[in-house]
Amino acid sequence: MARLRTSWLAVGLMIVHPGVGLAQDALPKIDSDKYCDAASAVADENPATQKPIRDTCLKKEAASGERLARVWSEVPAADRHTCLKYLALTLPSNQGLAVCIGRVMGEHFLNGDLPDRR
């Protein structure tokens, strides 16, 4: 029975959020508008005051996307795969992906096993 539950968990973890692919070489295209709409609605229920929150979110999404584009090819494929799986379980954002990449690369640094930068 435990084996069956584990198998279903594995299947559940492989469900991919639309627009986010796994183990790809190219940086995934993330719908920042959708993410920032949701984030601003959660942060403030008043539509009149959501715009500045959304605008700030979009700026942060763009900045995170630019940083990710600079480093994506240097991130080990296994780490990209890990972060894309994580992203598939959330509402995808460039900020979330950047945090995940920072975390996994930080683990490499702390463990003394940084990937080669050839």
Buried (B, 14 or more C-beta within 10 A) or exposed (E): EEEEEEEEEEEEEEEBBEEBEBEEEEBBEBBBEEBBBBBBEEEBEEEEEBEEBBEBBBEBBEEBBEBBEEEBEEBBEEBBBBBBBBBBEEBBBBBBBBBBBEEBBEEBEEEEEEEEEE
